[in-house]
Amino acid sequence: MSRDPGARHEDPRDDDAAARDRGPGRRPAADPHANRPHAGLRSGTTAPGGTRAGTTGDGRSAAAPATHAELKSLLGAWALSVCSPAETAAVDEHLSGCHRCAEEARSLRDAVPLLQRPESLDLDPLLRTRVLDGCLDRRPPRIPVPEWAAPYDAETARLDALLQDIDEAEWHAPVRLRWIEEDEERQHRATVAKVIAHLMAVDGLVAVALGLADPLSALPGVALTAGSGTPTSRTRAYWAALHRPPTREVRDPWRSQSHELVRTASYTGGTSGGLPVAYGPCEIPLRDALLERAFACWVHGGDIADAVNYPYRPPAPRHLHAMIDLAARRLPEALAARRRAGRAAQPSPGARHLVSAGRPGRSLCLEIEGRGGGEWLIPLDSPAALPSEHHVVAQVVLDDEEFAQLVAGHIRPRDAAAGQTGDRAAVGDVLYAAASLSRL
């Protein structure tokens, strides 16, 4: 049989020799994909040397990947939808005929959502404030809410939005209430419904001061007179007077009472901020009482959110700042109460000196970081003394939310991540005094 002289004779031994010359893993020079060092680049990007990926040097479309290894290496990019159109088409065609690659591609695509940050379906808690601010900028309210009542208005609205989202069973979810009393941790196991009943009972003190009905007066068997009792005694009396555990039905009277409090305060034209509110043995002005109730609403809203696995953010910065300012203003009295109870640390010899009322005395610089923070000078030896930057003996630095949680009794003073300088006894007293502001 004659051989065509123009035909090339293929000898298997020549292939083996060529493979040895190329080395392991290298393509023969005749392979059309041997010179594609940038095959993984997306179409339309510029490769080194000025050539755009997906095109040849003269502008013609580059060949799509063809080998199994090339196509398999593109599965990750294909799952993330970052392949060029040519690569996508080639991978799709390959997957229709390669069972193993199709299984791997399916697994990779199923894993893609795990790489993405989950987005909350809940509305931004500041959305209500922004919408109302936008509306009020265009049309001022006929009866505006006083600035000192705005935090309470905002926090009750946020808590009400949380309560609207939970189902019937979650109203009986266990909630752990925590506070600090006599430098010791205290806890009480309640339910979501009992927490709302607690808020309503204590808010009743503010209601009575504004001339509204006391929610305890509607319950038979309550020994307290209208508007009397401490926040803790009122709560326990309310719980004890209930014939059965509270349910979601407690939401409506609490909601109506909070609306009535804001409405009544607004109708006074903001002039009732100094109205005294009885808090057991002491009295505080209405503006501080509503601010304290706003703080309690946020803290217990967080307790409820933890119980039902609901996202709950801190208050607006200006409202959080007002709450922290209230706590800072209450610290001198809390320090004096610790001294009277014998729980204050013994100062170093000569550290404490008595000053007359209105005179500067030893002070601690309380620096709160964050958008709701600020700086306060706390008189250490007497509530009547004037704080003075020339008599600062110690400094404490805390994050705004952490300080708020300390005041709420959710963080033990010894666990607070506080930056501390100066008199350690003074620092310890202030941290424990802050925690003593908490209660049930």
Disulfide bonds with the S-S distance in Angstrom:
none
